[in-house]
């Protein structure tokens, strides 16, 4: 996963995954909790988690 800085915000900076074009705010706090860190990674990752069904597979059912 490689993300690029897009713009600053009030208390967050915005980053984008260039492959998926998904934007997500990242807080500028000294520490963030594990739940938030996992959520950010999940939202900005390149691949779908195992077990996810994409639209083409849904149509096949």
Secondary structure as UniProt FT lines:
FT   STRAND          3..8
FT   STRAND          12..17
FT   TURN            18..20
FT   STRAND          23..27
FT   HELIX           34..44
FT   TURN            50..51
FT   HELIX           55..60
//
